[in-house]
Amino acid sequence: MTDELADILDTALYKEIASQALYAAAQSKTEDPGAKTLMKELVEEEQKHAQQLKKLKEEGVTEGGWHPEKIADLKISQHLTGPDTIEGAGLQETLIFAMKQEQLAIEFYSKMMSVVRDRNAKLLCQSLAQEELKHKLKLETFYDDLFYSGD
């Protein structure tokens, strides 16, 4: 495994653990039952990703292990303003907060993809960005279903 690839895996693992902590803390800062449930689900998703990254690090990365896929970006979060924290936030503010966190992760991995030289490191960054985009799509779809009236 190249140094770049190992560094990307370490960074991604750190980011997943930090996201878990952020969402767990957010869960305790809201009284809204829907927001609490959402934060709990996000913690669990981030834990799964951390486990996958640990497994990749332990077992090594094989050539061609990632296959890019097309994932829709509804871009809902780019048009919304929301809180920098969710202390006391309801479900709507919590969703906006989470969508923006996922957008930051997408941007991070996209920028990393343009910086690293190793092909597998680039593919890993692309795969990680796509995973974060899947999270964002799930959140945006949920937001759209709950709060968009279509009028």
N, C-alpha and C positions, 0 to 999 in steps of 0.2 A: 504494500500500500504506500502510495506516495505521501510525502509530508503534507502537500496541499489537501489531499483527500482526507487524511487523518485530522488535519486542522478543521476542515469543513464539518466532519462528523462531530468533533469535540464542540465546535461552536453551535451546531444544530442541537446537540444534546443539552448544552447549557441553556439555549433559548427555550427548549421544550420544558425544562425544569423551571425556568423563570416564569413561563406562561402558566404552568400549573400553580405556582405560588401566587401569581397575580389573580388568577381566577378563584383560587381557594380563599384568598383574602377578600376578594370582591363578594364572594358568597356570604361571608359573615357581615358585610357592611350594608346589606339590603334586607328589608323586611318583606319585600314582595315575593310571594311564593313561586311565581313563574320565573322571576329573575334568579332566585336561589336554585331552582331546578336546572335552569340553563347553565349557570356557572358550574354546577356539579357535573353536568354532562361534558362541558368543555374541559374540566379537570381530568375526567376519565379519558377523553380523546387525546389530550396532551400526554397522559401517562402511557397510553398505547404507543404513541409516536416515539416516546423516549425509549420504550422497550425495544421497538424496531431498530432504532439507531444503535442501541447497545449491542444488539444481535449483529448488526452490520459490522460494527467495530470489532467484535470478537471473532466473527467468522470470516471477515474480510469481504471486500467488494469484488465482484466478478465483472469482467468486461461485458458490456451490453446488458447489464442487469436492469436498466430503466427503459421504459418505453413511453415517450411523450404522448400525451393525449390532449384532446381539445376539451377545455372546460370553460363553460360560459362564465362571463363576468357581468353581472347585472349592473354594476357600478352604482348601486343604490347608496352605499356608504360615502361615496365621493361627493354626493349632493346633500348630505346631511351634516348638521353640526350637532355635536354632542359633548357630554362632560369629559373632563380629563380624568375623573375619578367617578366611581359609581356609589360612593357613600350615600345612602338614603335613596338611591335611584330606583325607579320602577322598571318594569320589563322593557318598555320602549327605549329608555336611556341606556339600559344594560345591553340591549341588542346593538345599539349604535356604538357603544364603547367597544364591545367585542368585535364588531365588524371592522372598526378602525384598527384594532390590535392585529387582526389577521392581515389587513392591508399593509401595515408596517412590516410584517413578516414577509409578505410577498415581495415588497420593494427591496428588503434586505437581501433575500436570496437571488433576486433578479440582478441586483448590483454585483453581488459576489460572482455570479455566473460570468459577468463581463470582466472580472478581475483575475480569476484563476486561469492558469494555463493548461493544467492537466485535463485531458478529455473526460475522464471519469469524474473528476471533481466538478466540471461544468455540468455533466449529466446529473450528478447528485443534486447540485444547486437547482437545476431545472425541475427535478422531481420534487424537491422540498417546496419550491415555489408553487408547484401544482397542488401539493397536499394542502398548503395554506389557502390556496384559491378554492379548493373543495370546501374547506371550513367556511370561508367567506360566503360562498354560494349558498351553503346550507343556512347560514344566518340571514342572508339577504332574502332568500326565499321565504323563510319563516317570518321575517319582518314584513315583507310584501303581503303575505297571507293575512297577517294580523292587523296591519295598520294602513294599507292602501285601499281606499274605498272605490277607486275607479271613476270617480266623478270628475 
